[in-house]
Amino acid sequence: MRAPGDLVWFIMETTQEKARVDVRIEPLRGLPLALEVVGGIGRTLGLTLLWGLEIVRDAYFRQLDRFNVRPRHKRASAFPPGQAKKQRNTPPR
């Protein structure tokens, strides 16, 4: 079992610290600012829509529980049973 001192020594880096980079933050103005604001509004509206759909979905399943509707045991399929329809092949133009 390792002692806490060994763990600290193990986590510490043995290389020299890299030189500091001077970061300059410039405020947005004009079109870039407008695009950032519109993008934020779009993300907010999208998340609001998803939240609203989740509320509707939750209410629907709660209603099914109240009516005591059991879930399907048969797997749903995208293809209906029976003979597949034959497709017409149109000649290439």
N, C-alpha and C positions, 0 to 999 in steps of 0.2 A: 504494500500500500504506500502511496506517495504522501509525503508530508506537504502541508500547504506551501512551504517555502519552495519546494521543488516545482510545484505547479506554477507559481508565479515566475520562476526562472524559465520554465518551459514556454510560457506564453509570451514572455518578453522578446522583442526583436533584438537580434545581435548586430544588425547592420546600422549604418549611420542614417540619421534622419534626412529626408530629401529636402532640397532647398525650397523655401516658401515661394508660392506663386501669388502674385498680386492680382486679386480679383476685383474688377471694377463693374459695378451694376449700374446700368443706365436706365432711367425711367422710360417707359414706352410712351409714345406720343402719336397722335394721328391715326392712320390706318392700322398699324400693328396693334395699338391699344383697342381699337374698335373690333378687330378680329378676335382678340383674346376675350373680350366681353361677350361677343356673340357666341363664341365657342363655349364659354362657361354657361351661358343661358341655355344653349342647346343640350349640353350634358345634363343640366338640372332638369329640363323638361323631359328628357329621355328617362332619367331615373324616376321622375314623378310618374310617368306613364307606366313603367314597370311596377312601381309600388301600387298604383291603382289597379292594374291587372291582377296582382297578387291578392289584393283585397277582394276582388270579384271572385277569383278562383277559390279563396278560402271560404267565402260565403256560400258558394255553390256546393262545395263538398260538405260543409256543415248542414246544408239543407238536405243533401242526400243521406247524411247520417240520421237526421231527424225522421226522414221517411223510411229509415231502416233498409235502404237499398244496399245490397251486398255488391262487392266488386266482381267484375267478370272473372271467371276461371278460364275461359277460352281465350287464347291469344288473339288479339286483333291483327288483321292482315290488310295490307294495302291493296291486295289483289282479291277480288271476289271469287267465290268458288264457281266451278263450272268450266265449260269450254272457253278457251281464249278466242276472242274475235280475230278474224283474219284481217290484216291491214292491206290496204291497196298500195301498191308501189307505183308511184308516178314516174314516167320516164324522165331522165335528165334532159335539161334544155341546153 
